[in-house]
Amino acid sequence: MVDYLGSSLELVKSYYEVSPVKVVFVKDYKGLPTTAGILNARRGDEIELPRWQARLLKEEGVVEYKERAVDIDYVNLVHYHEVKKTAANTLMDVPDDFYLKVKELVEDLDRRIRENPGYMLFQDRENVERAILQISERRLAKMVRLALSGGGEEVRGRLTIEESLIYSMIEGLVNSWKEYISSLTSRRAS
């Protein structure tokens, strides 16, 4: 089961890298290879590119994402709602790719630290790492509680892709355990 989960999570990451993302060019760019051919983009042009390609162009300062980025403020907002505010069986609605966007945020912070190290960047990096660990642990605990109570159907739409995989596995384990215990205590027809 652990191997299955690991393989599934790797597939999620691979799919994320090739999934399309809308970008807007902030500079002219000539000779961009795309699936439709070579593109000569002008400042202000909006197109969809595979995420890996968009990330490379963003790092070069050529494009900006059109989608809402997961930034430090958003991670803090999710942390506040998941860890401090919401009930034990309530999950905040986050993007399907929340954890992978946090990974990009951390990579961006690491890049900025390498380029211009500073106390605030180190502190931001540390705070994001601590917050995401607490968020994931709290959401996992909530998923276990919901699987035990059988009340997880209403939150499935609030789970990330990775969490959906984990929840299905937890739910299967809980149901198997309940069936096993029931089989030990139920009367069998002779």
PEZI-V990876 format. One line per field, one symbol per residue. ss: DSSP state (2 for helix, 1 for strand, 0 for the rest). phi: phi as a letter, one per 40 degrees, with the letter a starting at -180 (. if undefined). psi: psi as a letter, one per 40 degrees, with the letter a starting at -180 (. if undefined). Layout:
ss = ???
phi = ???
psi = ???
//
This chain:
ss = 0222222222222222220111111000111111001111100001111122222222200011100000022222222222222000000000000222222222222222222000222222222222222222222222222222200022222200222222222222222222222222200000
phi = .ccccdcccccdcccdccccbcbbcbacabgccbcchcbbcbdgcbabbcdcccccccccgcbbccccccbcccccccddcccbbcccbbbccbddbdccccdccccccccccccacadccccdccccccccccccccccccccdccccgbcccbdccccdcccccccccccccccccccccccbccbcc
psi = dddddddddddddddddeiihhihheiihifhhideahhhiiheihihiidddddddddefdiiidihihaddddddddddddddiieehhihiidfddddddddddddddddddghiddddddddddddddddddddddddddddddeefedeedeeiiddddddddddddddddddddddddeihih.
//
